[in-house]
Amino acid sequence: MYLSKEAKQEMFAKHGKGKNDTGSAEGQIALFTQRINHLTEHLKKNRKDFNTERSLVKLVGKRRALLDYLTKKDILRYRAIVKELGLRK
C-alpha cells in the first residue's frame, strides 16, 4: 500500500487523542484526507479511471459525514481539525 504502517501510526499519533487511537474522528478524517489527496493525484494522470473516481467520491462523502458529526459533537474539535488539515469550509 502507498502508506506504510509507521506513517499511519505517526498520523494517528498527531491527529488522534492518543498514540494508538485509530478510531477517533480526527484520526479518521486525517487518514481520509491523505487517501483523497493520493487518489486526486492519481486521477490527474489517469482521467478515465472511473473506479478510482467512484472510490474518491465515496471517500469524500465519508469524510464529510465525519466532519458533520464532529460539528454537532464538538465545534472546537471540528475547527481545530479543519485548520490543521487545511480543509475548506
C-alpha positions in Angstrom: 0.0 0.0 0.0 1.1 3.6 -0.6 1.1 4.4 3.2 3.4 2.5 5.5 2.4 1.2 8.9 4.8 3.7 10.6 3.3 6.6 8.6 -0.2 5.7 9.7 0.9 5.4 13.3 2.5 8.8 13.1 -0.6 10.3 11.6 -2.9 8.8 14.3 -0.5 10.0 17.0 -0.5 13.5 15.6 -4.3 13.8 14.9 -5.8 11.3 17.3 -6.3 11.5 21.0 -3.6 9.0 21.8 -0.7 7.2 20.2 -2.8 4.2 19.0 -6.2 5.9 18.8 -7.3 4.9 15.3 -11.0 5.3 15.9 -11.2 9.0 16.8 -13.0 11.2 14.3 -9.9 13.4 13.9 -7.7 10.4 13.1 -10.1 9.1 10.5 -10.5 12.5 8.9 -6.8 12.8 8.6 -6.5 9.3 7.1 -9.3 10.0 4.6 -7.7 13.3 3.7 -4.4 11.6 2.9 -6.2 9.0 0.8 -8.2 11.7 -1.0 -5.1 13.6 -1.9 -3.4 10.4 -3.1 -6.4 9.5 -5.3 -6.7 13.0 -6.6 -3.1 12.9 -7.9 -3.7 9.5 -9.5 -6.8 10.9 -11.3 -4.9 13.8 -12.6 -2.7 11.3 -14.5 -5.4 8.8 -15.3 -8.5 10.7 -16.3 -10.5 7.7 -17.4 -10.1 5.6 -14.3 -13.7 5.6 -13.3 -13.4 3.0 -10.5 -10.9 5.3 -8.7 -13.1 8.3 -9.3 -16.1 6.4 -7.7 -14.0 5.5 -4.7 -12.8 9.1 -4.4 -16.4 10.3 -4.3 -17.2 7.8 -1.6 -14.2 8.8 0.5 -15.2 12.5 0.2 -18.7 11.5 1.4 -17.3 9.6 4.4 -15.1 12.5 5.4 -18.0 14.9 5.0 -20.1 12.7 7.3 -17.4 12.6 9.9 -16.9 16.4 9.7 -20.7 16.9 10.1 -20.7 14.6 13.1 -17.8 16.5 14.7 -19.6 19.8 14.1 -22.6 18.5 16.1 -20.5 16.8 18.7 -17.8 19.5 19.4 -17.4 22.5 17.3 -13.9 23.3 18.7 -12.5 20.0 17.7 -14.1 20.5 14.2 -12.5 23.9 13.8 -9.1 22.6 15.0 -9.0 19.7 12.6 -10.2 21.8 9.6 -7.5 24.4 10.4 -4.8 21.7 10.9 -5.5 19.8 7.7 -6.2 23.0 5.6 -9.7 21.9 4.6 -12.1 24.4 3.1 -15.4 25.3 4.7 
